[in-house]
């Protein structure tokens, strides 16, 4: 069977070779066929067929479900990635801080180190560490006859910073000058740290060693042993979406002086 032309509304709008003459409008298509010596007219409704409303609704619903599931998996994976990245970044930063403390403690003498324990009003049971340092104000390590010459007294102590919603910090306090070691911390209040030679430090002064970013909150400083020095620091890491994770840091230090 061979298609030879078009008929619009029952009127031929083409010649037998299918050339369109352009007359009239065609709401439906009728095909003229010739088979042998007989002519046939066929109403081709399939060329105008489309999706029903029910099919469109079902297809749209299925597509929405698939997209919703895909988006849910994507967001879950993204949250997991952000959480993991935050933990890795915090651990890396904390390790750097802990190594800084360790390097300083290696240079002191165990006989010049003292520990003070107290119950902080904001942070609970805490410990502070007091020791001597042979580094001067220019960070030069001073020696005489191969022995360190003590230049300052250093104190490491936790501090709940009231300007940051009492976020926990580990602060380093230092006083240069002549001191008779070992020195002991005699009192720590909300505002001051006092040593037994009347040296005092304002709690809000000193340098922030740990907890100086919004995602880190130092929870506790504990000195578990002195020979060798065993230090434990608990740090709460603020994760995305307000979650948190406490990371314990521990290190042991052997003083070389």
Secondary structure, DSSP 8 states (H G I E B T S, - for coil): -EEEEEEETTEE-B-TT--B---S--SS-EEEEEETTEEEEEE--GGG----HHHHHHHHHHHHHHHHHHHHHHHHHHHHHHHHHHHHHHHHHHHHHHHHHHHHHHTS-GGG-EEEEEEETTTEEEEEEEEEE-B-TTS-B-EETTEE---EEEEEEEEEEGGGTTEEEEEEEEEES---SS--EEEE-SSEEEETTS-EEETT-SEEEE--STTEEEEEEEEEEETTEEEEEEEEEE-GGG-EEEEEEEEEE----
